[in-house]
């Protein structure tokens, strides 16, 4: 038998080499909290270890629309897509999504899904091409065997100006069925609101569908992953758990960043609401980075908030259902509302600045001048163009790019642009859409609507154009719509098939010549 000390010199040699490598400049990694806004910020940290702690933070998202259209009394999800906000109603509502004008509160378009049923629709996601509508609610008894996600293209939805109500054929809708890997099959029924397998929040990221459960039993959320987005049947696998202390009702990922927001409320007491900001995560997990909890108002002010959507990297929207309930012996009624939020000061700057820092389009002499700037070079950058904000085509490609400029000749009345690129994981990323009107001189002005339905206006173009006019109430109800009308340079008059009455305030939408225009009018 050899001596126990025979291998010691070799062990000491390898230990010394390891220590020298660790001490070599450029190789040292310091684990800690990298967020400067955290209580335990470590300025020397180079790798975020998820240890950040934060002082108590309260925030009241300002009201943007009150009330939200009566069509969305039970709005249960929000999503930005094609430069518009989209929503739908909770279980039992129509199998339809609605395009919303966030400035006027109008429902611009109803999109029905042929063959779909709204058993318990709860959230909606968008990957730059496809919508994903989650029929994933499961709180009644926790034993649904028909959990599914409907998938369809944004580009299959026609222009809303001439198609206020449309239907997506069932042949253009994929169905993604799934079960939970850790739920016994067939599922056993539980009492109402007493299951671990309810879900109201999902996102699509890196070619996978990510579910965040509304765990009524443990009051936490489990992150499940569906490994694919094609039609078919899947098993969702749990990968991590976050102790929230509230029920998660919505989720969204800020475009071009490692930032995810979770929204939810407590089902007890005053129904306090919360927002979790998850950032600087890694390895396909979302709960191993910064986890900042933001206190939101109670049910008396927020109602029951179930919709969340980022518009850009830090700004977005929150919506609540119409809410009426007795809370602590107090009768509370809150109308459905749309709120906005801005987390720019609540998330570390290095998270928000990841990827695209700047993308802009400005008018030049006969062309639109485009410019962009990334924090570091990206691969397979594509500059894309659309005349309708929906259907994009590539006008220039770059193998790699960190910054650049491009001139695009004017060809339509409205030009919309976006960037597409591959992230470090090879997944497609998209910028916000930027649109320019290429002929600002062409517009409708001096618009007057009379109580007998007579509409008069001035067209400033040099040539006749074709326009479609839609008249809506401020709650989004469509009152009248014309077919294509030829408008001539100068003064024009036409009559709408409605009598709005005196002193009404209505929204007129005019679309034509490749452009659109909205005007709030008080009826003469």
HELIX and SHEET records of a PDB file:
HELIX    1   1 UNK A    8  UNK A   23  1                                  16    
HELIX    2   2 UNK A   70  UNK A   72  5                                   3    
HELIX    3   3 UNK A  154  UNK A  156  5                                   3    
HELIX    4   4 UNK A  170  UNK A  172  5                                   3    
HELIX    5   5 UNK A  299  UNK A  302  1                                   4    
HELIX    6   6 UNK A  349  UNK A  352  1                                   4    
SHEET    1   A 2 UNK A  31  UNK A  32  0                                        
SHEET    2   A 2 UNK A  47  UNK A  48  1                                        
SHEET    1   B 4 UNK A  63  UNK A  66  0                                        
SHEET    2   B 4 UNK A 337  UNK A 342 -1                                        
SHEET    3   B 4 UNK A 315  UNK A 321 -1                                        
SHEET    4   B 4 UNK A 304  UNK A 310 -1                                        
SHEET    1   C 5 UNK A  75  UNK A  81  0                                        
SHEET    2   C 5 UNK A  84  UNK A  89 -1                                        
SHEET    3   C 5 UNK A  96  UNK A 100 -1                                        
SHEET    4   C 5 UNK A 107  UNK A 113 -1                                        
SHEET    5   C 5 UNK A 165  UNK A 168  1                                        
SHEET    1   D 8 UNK A 123  UNK A 126  0                                        
SHEET    2   D 8 UNK A 130  UNK A 135 -1                                        
SHEET    3   D 8 UNK A 148  UNK A 153 -1                                        
SHEET    4   D 8 UNK A 174  UNK A 180 -1                                        
SHEET    5   D 8 UNK A 232  UNK A 242  1                                        
SHEET    6   D 8 UNK A 221  UNK A 226 -1                                        
SHEET    7   D 8 UNK A 208  UNK A 213 -1                                        
SHEET    8   D 8 UNK A 199  UNK A 205 -1                                        
SHEET    1   E 4 UNK A 247  UNK A 253  0                                        
SHEET    2   E 4 UNK A 259  UNK A 265 -1                                        
SHEET    3   E 4 UNK A 273  UNK A 279 -1                                        
SHEET    4   E 4 UNK A 290  UNK A 296 -1                                        
SHEET    1   F 2 UNK A 323  UNK A 327  0                                        
SHEET    2   F 2 UNK A 330  UNK A 334 -1                                        
SHEET    1   G 3 UNK A 356  UNK A 363  0                                        
SHEET    2   G 3 UNK A 367  UNK A 386 -1                                        
SHEET    3   G 3 UNK A 393  UNK A 409 -1                                        
SHEET    1   H 4 UNK A 356  UNK A 363  0                                        
SHEET    2   H 4 UNK A 367  UNK A 386 -1                                        
SHEET    3   H 4 UNK A 414  UNK A 422 -1                                        
SHEET    4   H 4 UNK A 428  UNK A 430 -1                                        
SHEET    1   I 4 UNK A 356  UNK A 363  0                                        
SHEET    2   I 4 UNK A 367  UNK A 386 -1                                        
SHEET    3   I 4 UNK A 414  UNK A 422 -1                                        
SHEET    4   I 4 UNK A 434  UNK A 437 -1                                        
SHEET    1   J 3 UNK A 444  UNK A 449  0                                        
SHEET    2   J 3 UNK A 454  UNK A 459 -1                                        
SHEET    3   J 3 UNK A 490  UNK A 495 -1                                        
SHEET    1   K 3 UNK A 478  UNK A 481  0                                        
SHEET    2   K 3 UNK A 465  UNK A 473 -1                                        
SHEET    3   K 3 UNK A 485  UNK A 487 -1                                        
SHEET    1   L 4 UNK A 478  UNK A 481  0                                        
SHEET    2   L 4 UNK A 465  UNK A 473 -1                                        
SHEET    3   L 4 UNK A 505  UNK A 512 -1                                        
SHEET    4   L 4 UNK A 515  UNK A 522 -1                                        
END                                                                             
